[in-house]
Amino acid sequence: MSDALVLHRLQFAFTIVYHYLFPQLTMGLALLIVVMKALGLRPGGEPWNDAARFWIRIFGLAFAMGVVTGIPMEFQFGTNWARFSRIAGNVIGHTLAMEGLFAFFLESSFLGLLVFGERRLSPRGHFLAAVALFVGSWLSGYFIVTTNAFMQHPVGHAVGKDGVLRLVSFRAFLWNPWAVAQYAHTMAAAVTTGAFVVAALGAFYTLRNEHGEAAARFLRIGVTSGLAASVLVAFPTGDLQGKLVARHQPVSLAAMEGRFESGPRAELVLIGQPNLQARRLDNPIVIPWALSFLAYGTFHADVKGLDAFPQTVWPDNVELLYYAFHVMAGLGTLMIGVMALAAALAWGGRLARSRWMLWILLFSFPAPYIANTMGWMSAELGRQPWLVYGVLRTVDGTSPAVPAGTALFTLIGFCGLYFLLTVLFLFLVQQEIVRGPEPRAPRPTDGAGRVHA
């Protein structure tokens, strides 16, 4: 790869990894806020409304950061990936435009109602605003995932004589089987992130003996939803995603598993070090026959290794792909264990008294962020050397007019800007945590007892 291509990829990787720290939280919190608002509609449910109000403020901060860091993503399609935009823009432009015009404005409009309109809306109206926010947030996620799914498994298109892709079936493009599976997996992972963050803050308040009633609710909803979501990430959504990779990107599966030789009854690798020079996995610990079953549903299935493919179509960083995939899978398993143990203690009424478990919950909240990042790295590294799998190579999608020095200059600029944004975001979140959940102030009345809006 040329130096310019490396820097174009590095800049996009850095900006999108940073950006996705915020949407995964907002998409996860969107569902949990709906649940809190629904519980708040019940008699005596006002404490749940107080909890929702707090997380709506956190949602707003994360949403603002997502907007600020998401805008450069769109511009990079033109500045750094001009040939990709020219060739594939007629297809992926549809979902990118729909995300911006429909889902984003739906989400942002109803966020404003949630933050500033509670006094003017009835409790049921405020709940419906939370539902609309959830719909907008998750609809936005679907349009973005559909765009990425086309790059992983392109369907519904035709290649013109000029090499430009054209959409021939919007239905096939929008309901790409890869998109449906990837979306379910992505949303379950987002809820896992939101749940771990909510549970961690509940543990923090409990350890400090602050906001006791709110902390108990944070722990209850965080642990319950976290256990359900982390299980769904693994099965069935992760299982389905893995089977699609095996069917449509077998060379990626081989690299993820560090599998250099083809054959039946393939073992699942738990740990080991890929050795590309010797074409083997050093010091492996494996589960016999398990990969054949997970990938194809039978223990005797033949699973292709890297030896079955020309090296020109191998992912260009097998080692990084292998480790990213295994870190993701390992953390996913650990997160299920953590939430299962916390749920068992909660159901027995002992979680709030188990300080050791509260400390584990508190320090576990980075785990879903790391796992999500490693998961997206697995998807994107596994797709290489293609931008659109089997159609357009990454080397053919860049902007040839943008030299390496310019790409490095903007990358350094993004690093500095995002550092400042991080400091600002953490300061504002810290302020909200110190403030904590608060009961809603009563509406002001005049001397006759009439309520003013």
GURO-531629 format. One record per residue: x, y, z of N, C-alpha, C in turn; residue in three letters. Coordinates in steps of 0.02 Angstrom, whole numbers, plus 50000, padded with zeros to 5 digits. Each point is the difference from the previous one (the first is absolute). Layout:
REM residues N
XYZXYZXYZALA...
REM end
This chain:
REM residues 453
500424994050000499585006050000500445006250000MET499765005249965500375006349999499915003550067SER500455004750015499955003750062499355003950003ASP499785002849944499385003850000499414995550017ALA499974994149972499454995350014499994998250074LEU500594998650028500044998450072499715005650042VAL500185006249983499785005750040499265001549990LEU499754999149938499285000749989499614995050043HIS500234993950001499664994950040500075001450074ARG500595002250021500125001350071499565005850024LEU499955005249959499585005750020499274998050006GLN499754996249951499304997950003499894995450060PHE500484995550012499944995550057499985003850065ALA500455004850008500025003850063499355003950010PHE499785003549949499415004350008499374995950011THR499954994249967499384996250008499994996150066ILE500594997750022500034996650066499815005050054VAL500285006049996499835005150050499265001849997TYR499755001049939499305001949992499534994750029HIS500154993749989499534994850020499984998950076TYR500455003150036499954999750073499345003050024LEU499725004749962499405003650022499354996949973PHE499944998449935499384996849978499854993450035PRO500514996050016499844993750033499695001250068GLN500205005550033499695001650064499305002849991LEU499915004649952499335003049991499504994849976THR500204995549955499524995049976499824995250057MET500484998450043499844995750057499575003650051GLY500175006350015499605003750049499305001549975LEU499915000849934499345001549973499494994850021ALA500184993649995499544994750021499895000150076LEU500535000950038499945000050073499595006050024LEU500055005749967499605005850018499264998649988ILE499844996749945499304998149987499744995450056VAL500404995250021499794995550054499905004050065VAL500455004650016499935004050060499375004349997MET499875003149943499415004249993499364995850004LYS500014993949973499424995650005499874998150073ALA500534998550037499914998450071499775006250038LEU500195005849976499795006250033499265001549992GLY499674996949952499285001049990499584996350051LEU500294995150033499634996150049499895004150064ARG499494998250039499915003550064500624999450044PRO500225005650027500615000050041500644999549960GLY499965001249935500594999149957500415006349990GLY499875005350037500365006349989500764999250008GLU500264995850047500734999150003500304997549935PRO499614996149962500264997849934500045005949952TRP499545004750005500045006049959500615004250019ASN500165000250064500615003550022500624996749970ASP500004993350001500574996449971500055001349925ALA499434999849965500005001349928500255007049985ALA499785004850041500205007049989500765000750004ARG500314996650046500735000250006500334997149937PHE499774994349978500324996849942499845003649935TRP499455003649998499875004249941500535005549995ILE500215002750056500535005149999500664996949975ARG500164994050024500614996649976499934998549925ILE499414997749980499874998749929500135006349959PHE499765005750024500095006249963500735001849990GLY500414999150052500715001449994500334995349949LEU499844993550004500294995249954499765001249929ALA499365001949993499735001449933500365005949968PHE500115005250040500365005849973500704998149977ALA500344995950039500674997849980499974995749937MET499484995949995499934995949941499895004149937GLY499625005450007499885004449942500655003449979VAL500355002850049500625003749985500524995449967VAL500074993950026500504995549973499764996149939THR499345000249987499744996449942500055004049936GLY499985006650006500035004249940500634998749959ILE500604999650032500604998649959499974993349964PRO499614995250024499954993649966499725001049929MET499475004149996499695001249935500485003449952GLU500365005050025500465003749957500574995749974PHE500214995050040500564995949979499844995749939GLN499354998649989499834996449939500215004049938PHE499965006650005500205004149944500745001850000GLY500285001450059500695002450003500514994449995THR499864994450034500494994650002499824993949957ASN499364999449984499774994049964499565002049940TRP500275004549959499615002949945499824994749948ALA500474995649983499854994949949499484995050026ARG500024998450063499494995750030499325003449996PHE499975006550016499375003649997499735000349929SER500455000949951499775000449931499734993249976ARG500334994650021499804993449976499404997350038ILE499985000850066499474997050040499485004950025ALA500105006449989499555005150028499294999449978GLY499884997649938499314999349975499614994850040ASN500354995750036499664994850040499985002250074VAL500585000850030500015001450072499765007050017ILE499985004549950499755006750013499285000150023GLY499614994949980499294999750020499934999450075HIS500354995250029499924998950072500345005450041THR500565002649975500325005550036499555006250001LEU499675001449944499545005749998499394998850044ALA499734993949999499424998450042500175000650074MET500614998050018500205000650070500015007350021GLU500265004349957500055007050018499335003649998GLY499604998649948499385003849991499434997650045LEU499964993550011499434997250037500194998550072PHE500454995250009500144997450067500335005350044ALA500505003549974500355004950042499545005550023PHE499595002749954499565005550020499454997750046PHE499764993849992499514997250046500314999550070LEU500604997350002500344999150064500145006750034GLU500275004849963500195006450030499395004050021SER499464999749961499395003850017499704997550065SER499934993550007499684997450059500475000050061PHE500655000349989500465001150056499875006850030LEU499885004949958499835006750025499364999950042GLY499504996249978499384999550040500134996550066LEU500424994949999500144996450062500375004450050LEU500485003849976500425004050045499625006250025VAL499645003349955499715006550017499235000050005PHE499684994649981499285000149995499614996250052GLY500344997650052499654995850049499445003750035GLU500105006450014499485003950035499415001449956ARG500105000149935499465001749953499634993849975ARG500304994250008499694993849976499704996250058LEU499494996249985499734995450050500504994450011SER499944996250056500454994350010499994995149941PRO499404998749972499974995549943500325003249938ARG499915006449992500315003549944500764999850005GLY500265000950060500724999750009500264993049987HIS499624995050020500184993149984500024998849925PHE499495002649964499984999149927500595003649967LEU500215005750028500595003349974500624995650008ALA500044996450057500564995350010499974994449949ALA499404997649984499924994749950500235002649932VAL499815006149983500215002949936500765000849997ALA500305002150055500735000450003500314993249988LEU499734994950031500254993249991499944997949927PHE499425001349969499894998149930500505003649955VAL500095006550011500475003749959500724997650009GLY500194998550061500684997750014500134993249967SER499534995450007500104993349972499904999949925TRP499585004449974499925000549927500655002749969LEU500305004950033500645002649978500524994449998SER500004995950052500464994450002499904995249942GLY499374998849981499874995349946500265002649933TYR499905006449987500235002849937500774999749995PHE500345001350055500734999749999500244992849992ILE499694995550037500194992949995499864997449929VAL499455002149970499854997849932500535002349951THR500255006150010500555002549958500614995650007THR500194998450062500584995850011499884992949974ASN499384997550008499854993249977500084999349925ALA499855005449963500104999849927500754999249985PHE500425003250039500724999449989500254993050018MET499654996750047500204993350019499714994749953GLN499385001049980499654995149958499565003849951HIS500285002449945499635004449954499444996349963PRO499395002650005499424997349965499595005749972VAL499564998549952499535004949974500315005149954GLY500584998649971500345004949958500204996949934HIS500205004249955500304997949936500605004549986ALA500474997449962500605003849982499925002649929VAL500035006749992499935003049935500634999249957GLY499955001849938500574999549955500585004550022LYS499845005250036500525004650025500284997750067ASP499784994150024500244997450064499645002750060GLY499515004449991499635002950055499434995450020VAL499904999150066499464995850025499345003849998LEU499484996549980499335003049998499514995550036ARG499545003150035499504996350039499464997449953LEU499884993550001499484997149958499434997150041VAL500114998850064499474997550044500095003050069SER499615005350013500045003250064499794995350056PHE499514995849985499764995250051500554995150019ARG500354997449950500554995350015500565003450038ALA500145006249981500525003950035499815001450072PHE499385002150011499795002050067499924994050047LEU499784994349971499894994050041500534994749988TRP500605002349987500584995749993500044995350061ASN500014993449991500044995450058500585001650046PRO500555002249973500575001950041499825005950044TRP499635004949972499815005950038499544998250059ALA499524995549988499534998150053500384996750058VAL500444995349984500384996650052500485004750035ALA500355004249961500485004650029499655005250044GLN499415002149979499625005050039499794997050067TYR499744994050000499804996950063500604999350047ALA500564998049972500614999250040500245006750027HIS499985005149958500245006650020499565003150053THR499344999349993499545003050049500054996350067MET500074993549999500094996350063500645002250034ALA500525001249961500635002350029499935007150028ALA499605004349966499905006850025499624999950067ALA499494995850005499634999450063500474997550055VAL500454995449982500494997650049500425005850026THR500225004449955500395005950022499595004350047THR499395001749979499585004250042499884996950068GLY499874993550001499854996550063500614999950046ALA500594998749973500605000050042500135006950029PHE499885005349961500115006850025499505001550056VAL499374998349990499495001250051500164996150063VAL500174993649993500174995950058500625002650036ALA500505002349962500615002650030499865006250042ALA499575004449975499855006050039499594998250062LEU499554995149993499644997650059500474997250052GLY500504996249978500504997350047500405005750032ALA500175005049960500385005750026499625003650056PHE499365001549987499605003450051499914995650061TYR499914993549991499904995550056500634999750043THR500584999549968500634999850037500115006550040LEU499775005649973500095006450034499405001750046ARG499524995550001499415001050042499645006549982ASN499925001149935499665005949974499424998049956GLU499475004149998499434998949956499774992650003HIS499884997850061499874992950011499444997149959GLY499425003549997499434997349963500154999849925GLU500305005349974500175000149929500544994849984ALA500494999350045500534995149988499714992949995ALA499514998550044499694993349998499654998949934ALA499675005249974499664999349935500514999449943ARG500545003750003500514999449948500284992949999PHE500144997250059500264993250003499494995049974LEU499375000950018499494995249979499924999849924ARG499915006049971499895000149927500644998649962ILE500575002350026500644998849966500194992749999GLY499934996650057500204992950003499524995749960VAL499355001250007499504996049964500085000749925THR500025006249976500075001049927500694998049976SER500515001050042500684998149980500074992549990GLY499694996150044500044992749992499644997849937LEU499395002749989499624998149941500375002049936ALA500255006249998500325002449939500664996549986ALA500404998850051500644996749989499914992849976SER499484996750023499854993349974499785000449927VAL499585005049984499775000849931500575001649952LEU500505003650025500585001449958500344993649977VAL500044995250047500324993649983499544995549959ALA499384999450023499524995649967499305002950007PHE499625000649946500154997349934500355004849952PRO500085006450020500235004849950500724998849980THR500444998750049500704998749983500094993649962GLY499614994950018500034993649965499805000949927ASP499465003749988499785001249931500515003949961LEU500295005150031500515004049966500604995749982GLN500204995550045500564995649985499864995349942GLY499394997549997499824995549944500005003749934LYS499795006450000500035003949938500725001149978LEU500455001450047500715000849983500264993549970VAL499834994350030500244993649974499754998749930ALA499385002149985499704998749935500265004849946ARG500065006450018500155005149949500715002650002HIS500354999450056500695002450007500424994650034GLN500064994149969500364994550033500745001650014PRO500305004149957500705001850012500065004450063VAL499495004050014500015004150061499934995550061SER499574995049997499934995450056500654996450014LEU500354997949947500644996650009500505004550035ALA500025006449981500475004650032499805001450072ALA499355000850013499775001350068500204994350047MET499984993949975500144994250041500734997849996GLU500415003649960500704997949992500054993149970GLY499554998549953499964993349970500375000249933ARG500554996549997500415000149939499884994049955PHE499724994650026499894994049960499264998250000GLU499764998049942499304998049993499904992950026SER499374998450015499854993250021499364999550039GLY499734993950007499394999050040500154999950075PRO499464999850039500054999650073500495005450026ARG499875006249979500445005550018499925001950073ALA500565001350032499995001950071499905007550008GLU499715001950056499915007050018500595002250043LEU500335005349979500605002350035499805004650057VAL500224998450060499895004450058500575005050007LEU500614997749988500585004450007500564997149958ILE500465004249980500574997949959500285006149965GLY500584999149969500325005649965500104998249927GLN499685003849955500084998649928500715001349977PRO500294995249964500685000549974499964999749924ASN499985005849968499915000249928500604997249962LEU500605000950027500594997549966499994992449995GLN499814996850055499984992750001499324997249980ALA499505004549988499324998049982499724995150052ARG500025002150063499714995850054499805004550058ARG499644997050047499815003350062500424997150056LEU500395004450033500444997650053499624999650066ASP500184994950039499734999150068499245000350004ASN499654996449956499275000649999499674996050056PRO499455002850026499544996350043499335000049962ILE499744994149985499434999449955499464995650030VAL499395000849972499444995550014499894995849937ILE500134993550002499954995949939499315000349968PRO499995000449934499404999549958499525005950007TRP500115004550048499505005050016499905005149943ALA500545001949965499935005049947499564997449943LEU500084993749981499584997149948499275000650018SER499844998550063499315000350022499745007150002PHE500395004650028499785007050005499925003249932LEU500444998449953499985003249935499484997049953ALA499914993350003499584996649950499474995550031TYR499984999450066499474996150032500124992650003GLY500594997749981500174992950005500734999250019THR500154995150040500694999050024500474997649945PHE499724997449946500424997149946500115004849942HIS499745006150006500065004849944500735001849987ALA500155000949936500675002149980500045007750006ASP500495002450036500105007250009500655001849964VAL499955004549952500585001949961500495004050042LYS500644998749987500545003950030500265005149951GLY500495003950021500295005049956500344996849940LEU500204993650007500344996749944499534998949941ASP499355000750010499524999049946499905006249957ALA500335005550018499895006349965500675003049980PHE500025003449942500625003549981500145005650050PRO500635001150013500185004950051499795007049982GLN499845001349937499785006749979499315001850028THR499624995050022499345001450028499984999050076VAL500574998550030500034999550073499885006950031TRP499695000450058500015006450037500725002350009PRO500125006549993500705002349998500335000750068ASP499644998650054500314999950066499684994350040ASN500224993949984499704994050030500095000050076VAL500595002050023500134999850072499535004750038GLU499935006149977499575004850034499274997649998LEU499784997449943499334997449994499894994350049LEU500474995450004499954994350045499925002350072TYR500435004650022499975002250069499385004150015TYR499795004249953499395004050010499404995450009ALA499954994949958499444995450005500004996350066PHE500584997750022500024996150062499915004350062HIS500235006249998499875004650056499255001250005VAL499685001249943499275001050000499644994050029MET500164994049976499664994050023500144998750074ALA500625001150021500174998950070499645004850046GLY500005006449982499655004950042499254998750001LEU499724997949943499294998449999499824994550048GLY500424994950004499894994550047500065002550072THR500505004050014500095002750068499415004450020LEU499745003949954499455004550017499374996050018MET499884994549965499444995750018500104997450071ILE500614997950016500154997450067499905005250054GLY500245006249987499935005450050499275001550013VAL499605000749946499305001750010499604994250029MET500184993949983499654994250029500134999750075ALA500615001250021500164999950071499655005750037LEU500005006049969499665005750031499254998850005ALA499714997049947499284998550001499834995050054ALA500424994950008499874995150053500015003250068ALA500475004550012500035003650064499405004750008LEU499805003249946499435004650003499354996250015ALA499904994449967499404996150012499984997250071TRP500594999050030500034997850069500005005750050GLY499955006249975499985005850044500675001750032GLY500554997749971500655001050031500475004649961ARG499785002449942500455003849957500245006550033LEU499545003750030500185006450030500484999250058ALA500024994050031500454998950056500664996749979ARG500044997949938500604996549975500465005149968SER500415003250042500425005349975500504997649947ARG500234994050006500474997349950499674999749931TRP499354998249999499654999849936499865007049974MET499865004650044499905006949979500635002949969LEU500584998450029500635002349970500104997049932TRP499834993649992500064996849934499555003549949ILE499375001450019499555003549955500265006949983LEU500285003450050500255006849988500565000049949LEU500474995350006500585000049955499894995949937PHE499404997249992499854996149940499725004349943SER499815006350014499655003749948500425001249937PHE500675000250002500365000649936499964993749956PRO499834994350030500024993649963499585000249936ALA499365002150003499625000149937500275004949949PRO500295005650022500315004649953500584996649963TYR500414996550037500574996549969499754994549954ILE499514996150024499734994549960499685002649936ALA499625005450004499705002949940500535002349950ASN500515003350026500545002349956500354994249966THR500154994850039500314994149971499544996549950MET499355000150013499534996949953499995003649933GLY499985006750003500025003749937500674999449965TRP500544999650039500654998949969500014993249965MET499704994950030499974993449969499625000349934SER499445003650000499605000649939500385003649945ALA500325005650018500325004149949500674997149977GLU500394997350047500624996749980499864993649961LEU499464996550019499834993949965499785001249929GLY499725005949985499775001549933500595001549953ARG500565002150027500585001749958500224993949960GLN500265001249940500235006349970499465003749960PRO499364998950018499455002949962499685005750038TRP499795005249963499555005050027499284997649994LEU499824997749940499374996649988500194992849982VAL499824995350042500274993349997499904996849931TYR500564998249969500004996749936499875004649941GLY499915006650013499825004749947500525005549993VAL500195003250055500455005749998500544999150053LEU500635000149979500554999350047500135006750036ARG500244999450061500145006050040500495004649966THR500514997249969500525004049968499715004249942VAL499434997949973499695003549943499465004950022ASP499925001150066499465004250023500215006650030GLY500655001350004500235006150034499965006149955THR500215005650027500045006349962500725001049978SER500184998749938500705000449979500285007150005PRO499575005050001500245006950004500215002150070ALA499844995850050500175001750070500634996250019VAL500565003350008500634996650014500054997850073PRO500514996050014500094997350067500095005650052ALA500385005349981500135005450047499365003550022GLY499545001049953499365003250017499584995650045THR499984993549985499634995450042500284999750071ALA500675000250006500304999950066499855006550038LEU500015005649964499855006450032499295000050029PHE499514997849962499314999950025499924994850056THR500364994449996499964995150054500255002950066LEU500575003649997500265003250060499505005250026ILE499695003649954499495004950021499414996850035GLY499774994449973499454996450032500194997550069PHE500614997650007500234997650066499975005650052CYS500245005949982499995005650046499295002450015GLY499595000549948499315002350010499614995150044LEU500084993549986499614995150038500254999450072TYR500635001550011500245000250069499645005550039PHE499935005849970499655005550033499264998350011LEU499704996849950499294998050007499924994850056LEU500494995650007499974995050053500025003250068THR500455004850009500055003550064499345003550016VAL499715003449950499375003550010499444995150018LEU499954994649963499474995150012500064996950070PHE500604998050019500094997050066499845004950055LEU500175006449990499855005150050499245000750008PHE499645000349944499275000950004499664993950030LEU500244994049983499714994050028500144999750075VAL500615001950020500165000050071499555004850038GLN499845005749970499545004650032499314997050010GLN499764996349950499354996750006500014994550052GLU500554996350004500044994750050500005002850070ILE500365005550010500015003350065499305002650017VAL499675002849951499325002550011499524994350014ARG500054994649963499614994050012499275000749980GLY499614994750006499295000349985499645004550049PRO499545004149974499645004750042499254999449987GLU499595000650052499275000249988499835006249960PRO499474999349960499785005749960499715005450045ARG500205006249989499735005550040499275000949983ALA499585001650050499295001149986499905006049955PRO499474999849960499865005649956499795006050042ARG500225005949980499815006050037499265001549994PRO499705002650052499305001850000499925007350018THR499425002849982499865006850020499635000050067ASP499775005750021499695000450065499364996050005GLY499674998749944499384996250001500124992649993ALA500624998049998500164992849996500014997449929GLY499955004549949500044997649931500724998749980ARG500094994749962500674998049979500215003849938VAL500605002850001500285003449941500444995049962HIS499945000249934500444995849959500685003049997ALA
REM end
